[in-house]
Amino acid sequence: MLRRLGRKRPIRAAFTLVELLVVIAIIGILVGLLLPAVQAAREAARRMSCSNNIRQIGLGVLNHESAYKKLPSSGQCGSTGSTTTAYMIHSTATQILPYIELVNLYNMFDHNTVPSLHYGATASGSNWLTPSGCLVHRNAKGKSYDDPTHPSGQIAAQTSVPTFLCPSTPLDQGTRDPVDRLGGIDYMFVDLSDVDHRPGSPTFGARTPSGDPQIAEMRVSGMLDCESSKMAASTDGTAYTMMCIEDAGRAHPNVAKFGALSARKTPVSSPAFSVGWMGGTSLGRHMYAWADADAVTNGYSGPSNAVSPGTRTAKINNYSQVLGGPPECLWSVNNCGPNDEPYAWHGSGSNAVFGDNSVRFLSANTDGIILKWMIGRNDAQTYAVEE
């Protein structure tokens, strides 16, 4: 009987170990080449989102001006770099909430209480000094967000507002404030600049000393103030006057490398959100929270607290080479890095919105004195920046 012989199965070819290693190596090289491009594309998208945020902030200011025929107050009234700085109760960010479609959040704050009576303040010049040591502007109204007698203000202040946050910043609400979880802000309105523009001066390009006999001449005023200014006050032209710039990366003082204490105090003697200040404990301001006037508006003066061998020259992204800053200008020190100075996480510069609501990307190499002239609303200095 014949047996049918089975066919031989063909032997399949397989990768050798060497070939497999070569393929893996090629894939690794390709991923290595593509990763920077992917990261660059992601940052470009984040930067565009950040640009849209600051445009919305600028639009909120202009809509406020259209409704009230005056600009919102700067919240921080003429930053002097000392305890003589007066404050409104509410920040500029709080004031523009109705004009960025957050009227319900705005209504959670008290806007009618007379703070001089509520906080038992005494007259101090034309303003009011609270028992806590805060100088309150004579036209201020409402209760502070950290006032325990108005708890809805605390709930509102703990709300994270996406418009106030730049997605390039390596902090979210939980990491920037793990203690009180106050909503943060990555932008700042510029109230004034006192950068010394006198060639040959020992402080040329840096903050003018407060005792300098020409200090008043060195100061320029920003678009916003606490005196109900109108658009017409920006005589340099709104297209040439900066309204707001990035100041990203600020955090609660407990956050290593990012947090710092304020030199100024809250108007509340027993605040709901207790934090230290540079002279003591419990009465400090939150320099990163959108509800705090000390966070939303600042002066532009450069890293005035840098120590030797550091420079105090004013610029965008000062001391950005090392996360947390070098020993001569740690970010935990005011005006160093992102604390109260123009700072962004886009690498090459910062977004800024001008008075005509145009958004420009300012190079980190922008001359610090030219930046000062962009801030000044009536200094007769105009510099065009391409959008």
Steps between C-alpha positions, in 0.01 A plus 500: 500500500640836403537771762458856392798696615426837661639816355781672677397827658712792379732644762402862579773761504543685832690803624833428651583659830735743329234607251249551782746719690566705187126557449456604863794739469352657185162544668674662799683744273177592320318558829792711619480710184122539516464570874638860488265575211203362693596695809543818292155450348347453844668814633384695195144394581543593868647838405203566269260411782689735731478773236123450483476524879678833522290631209185408696638684804564809288151475351356477850669830589370670185146370559517633858605837361214492252248424777624751760678756277812446708765232530493253790726593787847354520424350843854576611517878492843627394741234618766664714683186603411567864213492748388843372333336200122541519254237380147468378313212660454307175758412237471601136438134416197498731367821346503363144328168582160613359672582170659158455164327552542435873241735648378232744851472643520880525173510695643271768715789623384794711531822300305744716636500857695810604833344602619792713202442732489122476869459583517785752761690299646836594582785264850493350547791266226470238462125560414264787726282715345181637600353840674218308733754339351517149464835327157504332424747223240765583272383215513130589177305543412150617634225723828325429492146357671372817246663734341220709183707542424446129563128430374504141805715420725213608314253280528736205871560556564125499354469152754427231435727200656355182527846342741603775735202454763446232516129404879523455546560873618179676249545786133419540267624774589216735874541467508879500292516817478169686400684821203727421439398136447860392460550128826620346587756235784504246455858377557844650381849425786748525419798721826689454869467428787671680786356293785752482540623140784750561813399305802503728293454818632226732151345494443541124262228380407397856265631769550866591572528875202640692720773648625621160410870454379419147285202594180673387653566158601136468148370558253442219134411552333195350156495338312417820498686829266553795375841390232398249716570197359489150647376175579861407766506774717275281625788288778290346224305324343175611684306228829605660402456866530161666210398720590155629790255469573146616625447855473122512622249756414663832380275782420470870806568721504132600575393142875454468678703229181683395345659810580832667370721779348843444623814671141626528210401726139403456240746635350217711625460857403130515510380138329182383814408306788561737846539345819666616648823371858624487475656845301237684223242485130463416425840341675462164354530152483218247727613218374238257120512549275673246273632777790684668577851379866449593527215248314638200672838469864586563769746410783420258836571660727204434657257750560773757579250777775314313832486685859488375614367259152527348378790289187704574442593137130484410395258226245236406573159658767617741704216659328230296807282437455293818164371628444689824772753416870515591617586855533868410131528406288211624141504380386492862623861515271774369573627149726202426387278215120483469422677827350839410690531171428415133559127465378230261567133427520529123879511496555786259273767641161599637151584380370849574173674419494870413230762546348438157463131597773390262715215635873506421770251589789693656845346469687425820777713348279811498695788649377562855470876454303460177266274697462783749396739221244245380350500850485879531171642376607863464881512482509608131698185415348259248638171374322284246514123548390266225204280593 
